[in-house]
């Protein structure tokens, strides 16, 4: 889903401010909701360009400050891009948290799938056959293609798997991949084929 995202650098004066450098803050806004945080730097008000959100000074310290702010801007936009790429919820808070490295260690669909396949490959000959491993490699490819086809995403948070997701994946296998009933079951993780609406959370542990 498209979001209205913006980033602003501005000077935040204290109530009792009289003179001297002022702290530079960042304001992240998404769909009208915003969060603010300090940039860790300051600037003299007379050298601050409010339109550009940068120092207007010509000396080396101003150039260094602007380069620092450029780097922060890049990292904020990259946090936004990563959230969008993985089809995660994009809010001012989620962008801030990803920028700060606070997004947590959520499992992703493709990440879990790849880890499952890695372990399965090790057990070929003792617990699994080469045919089974090949089937899961094909199933992984279908999952990757489906996320791109449906969500234009390289991966997704595993917590987003629900009835709608599984129904859409089943439709994809039937309509795009032209799988028959056996093919649909073969290329879906085991527990998908037998779950009812009260069992969708089991899908999040499908490879455990």
C-alpha positions as CSV (number, residue, x, y, z in Angstrom):
1,X,0.0,0.0,0.0
2,X,1.3,3.4,-1.0
3,X,2.2,5.8,1.9
4,X,2.7,9.5,2.1
5,X,6.2,9.7,3.6
6,X,8.4,12.7,4.3
7,X,11.5,13.6,6.3
8,X,12.3,17.1,7.7
9,X,15.4,18.5,9.4
10,X,14.7,21.5,11.6
11,X,16.1,23.5,14.5
12,X,14.4,22.9,17.8
13,X,14.9,25.8,20.2
14,X,14.5,25.4,23.9
15,X,11.9,27.6,25.6
16,X,14.6,29.6,27.4
17,X,16.8,29.9,24.3
18,X,18.8,33.1,24.0
19,X,21.7,32.5,21.7
20,X,24.2,29.8,20.4
21,X,23.9,26.6,18.5
22,X,20.5,24.9,18.4
23,X,19.8,21.2,18.2
24,X,18.9,19.7,14.8
25,X,15.9,17.4,14.9
26,X,14.4,15.0,12.4
27,X,10.7,14.7,11.8
28,X,9.5,11.6,10.1
29,X,5.9,11.8,8.8
30,X,3.8,9.0,7.3
31,X,0.2,9.6,6.4
32,X,-0.1,12.7,8.6
33,X,1.4,10.9,11.7
34,X,4.8,11.8,12.8
35,X,7.7,11.1,15.2
36,X,10.6,13.3,16.1
37,X,14.1,12.5,17.1
38,X,17.4,14.3,17.5
39,X,20.1,14.1,14.9
40,X,22.8,14.5,17.5
41,X,24.1,17.7,15.9
42,X,23.4,21.4,16.2
43,X,23.7,24.5,14.1
44,X,23.8,28.3,14.6
45,X,20.3,29.6,13.5
46,X,21.8,32.3,11.3
47,X,23.5,29.6,9.3
48,X,20.5,27.3,8.9
49,X,18.5,27.2,5.7
50,X,15.0,26.2,6.7
51,X,14.0,25.4,3.1
52,X,16.8,22.9,2.4
53,X,17.1,21.7,6.0
54,X,20.9,22.2,5.8
55,X,23.5,24.6,6.9
56,X,24.1,27.5,4.6
57,X,27.7,28.0,5.9
58,X,30.6,27.8,3.5
59,X,33.3,26.6,5.9
60,X,34.4,23.0,6.3
61,X,32.4,22.5,9.5
62,X,29.2,23.3,7.7
63,X,30.1,21.0,4.8
64,X,30.8,18.2,7.3
65,X,27.5,18.8,9.0
66,X,25.6,18.7,5.7
67,X,27.3,15.5,4.7
68,X,26.3,14.0,8.1
69,X,22.7,15.0,7.5
70,X,22.8,13.6,4.0
71,X,23.9,10.3,5.4
72,X,21.0,10.3,8.0
73,X,18.6,11.1,5.2
74,X,19.8,8.2,3.1
75,X,19.5,5.8,6.1
76,X,16.0,6.9,6.9
77,X,14.9,6.5,3.3
78,X,16.6,3.1,3.2
79,X,14.6,2.1,6.3
80,X,11.4,3.1,4.5
81,X,12.5,1.2,1.3
82,X,13.2,-2.0,3.3
83,X,9.9,-1.9,5.0
84,X,8.1,-1.5,1.7
85,X,10.2,-4.2,0.0
86,X,9.3,-6.7,2.6
87,X,5.7,-5.6,2.7
88,X,5.9,-4.7,6.3
89,X,3.7,-2.0,8.0
90,X,5.1,1.4,7.1
91,X,4.5,4.0,9.9
92,X,6.6,6.8,11.2
93,X,7.4,4.7,14.2
94,X,8.3,1.6,12.2
95,X,10.7,3.7,10.1
96,X,12.3,5.2,13.2
97,X,12.6,1.8,14.8
98,X,14.2,0.2,11.8
99,X,16.6,3.1,11.5
100,X,17.6,2.7,15.1
101,X,17.8,-1.1,14.8
102,X,14.9,-1.8,17.1
103,X,12.7,-3.6,14.6
104,X,13.2,-7.0,16.4
105,X,14.0,-10.4,15.0
106,X,10.7,-11.3,13.3
107,X,10.8,-14.4,11.1
108,X,10.0,-14.0,7.4
109,X,8.3,-16.4,5.1
110,X,11.2,-16.9,2.7
111,X,13.8,-16.8,5.5
112,X,12.0,-19.7,7.3
113,X,11.5,-21.6,4.1
114,X,15.2,-21.3,3.2
115,X,16.3,-22.4,6.7
116,X,13.9,-25.4,6.5
117,X,15.4,-26.4,3.1
118,X,18.9,-26.0,4.4
119,X,18.3,-28.5,7.2
120,X,16.5,-30.9,4.9
121,X,19.4,-31.0,2.5
122,X,21.7,-32.1,5.3
123,X,19.3,-35.0,6.1
124,X,19.1,-36.4,2.6
125,X,19.8,-40.1,2.7
126,X,19.0,-40.5,6.4
127,X,15.5,-39.0,6.7
128,X,14.7,-37.5,3.3
129,X,15.1,-38.4,-0.4
130,X,16.6,-36.3,-3.2
131,X,13.1,-36.1,-4.7
132,X,11.7,-34.6,-1.5
133,X,14.5,-32.0,-1.4
134,X,13.9,-31.1,-5.1
135,X,10.1,-30.7,-4.3
136,X,10.9,-28.2,-1.5
137,X,13.3,-26.3,-3.7
138,X,10.5,-26.0,-6.3
139,X,8.1,-25.0,-3.6
140,X,10.4,-22.3,-2.4
141,X,10.7,-20.9,-5.9
142,X,6.9,-20.8,-6.2
143,X,6.7,-19.0,-2.8
144,X,9.2,-16.4,-4.0
145,X,7.4,-15.9,-7.3
146,X,4.1,-15.6,-5.5
147,X,5.2,-12.8,-3.2
148,X,6.5,-10.9,-6.2
149,X,3.3,-11.6,-8.2
150,X,0.8,-10.7,-5.5
151,X,2.6,-8.2,-3.2
152,X,5.6,-7.0,-5.3
153,X,7.7,-8.0,-2.3
154,X,10.9,-10.1,-1.9
155,X,9.8,-11.4,1.4
156,X,7.1,-10.9,4.1
157,X,6.8,-11.0,7.9
158,X,5.6,-14.5,8.8
159,X,3.0,-13.0,11.0
160,X,1.2,-11.7,8.0
161,X,0.2,-15.3,6.9
162,X,-3.5,-15.6,7.4
163,X,-6.6,-17.1,5.6
164,X,-6.5,-14.6,2.8
165,X,-2.8,-15.2,2.2
166,X,-3.2,-18.9,2.0
167,X,-6.3,-18.6,-0.3
168,X,-4.4,-16.3,-2.6
169,X,-1.4,-18.6,-2.7
170,X,-3.7,-21.5,-3.6
171,X,-5.3,-19.5,-6.3
172,X,-1.8,-18.6,-7.6
173,X,-0.8,-22.2,-7.8
174,X,-4.0,-23.0,-9.7
175,X,-4.2,-20.1,-12.1
176,X,-0.6,-19.0,-12.7
177,X,1.4,-22.2,-12.1
178,X,-1.4,-24.4,-13.6
179,X,-1.1,-26.9,-10.8
180,X,-3.8,-29.6,-10.4
181,X,-5.1,-30.7,-7.0
182,X,-2.1,-32.9,-6.4
183,X,0.3,-30.3,-7.5
184,X,-1.3,-27.7,-5.2
185,X,-0.9,-30.0,-2.2
186,X,2.7,-31.0,-3.3
187,X,3.9,-27.4,-3.5
188,X,2.2,-26.1,-0.4
189,X,3.8,-26.6,3.0
190,X,2.3,-29.7,4.6
191,X,0.0,-28.0,7.2
192,X,-1.6,-25.7,4.7
193,X,-3.6,-28.5,3.1
194,X,-5.5,-29.5,6.2
195,X,-5.9,-26.3,8.3
196,X,-9.2,-24.8,9.2
197,X,-9.7,-21.1,10.1
198,X,-8.7,-21.7,13.7
199,X,-5.4,-23.2,12.8
200,X,-3.8,-20.5,10.7
201,X,-1.2,-19.7,13.4
202,X,0.1,-23.2,12.9
203,X,1.4,-22.1,9.5
204,X,3.8,-19.8,11.3
205,X,5.5,-23.0,12.7
206,X,5.1,-25.0,9.5
207,X,8.8,-25.9,9.4
208,X,9.4,-26.5,13.1
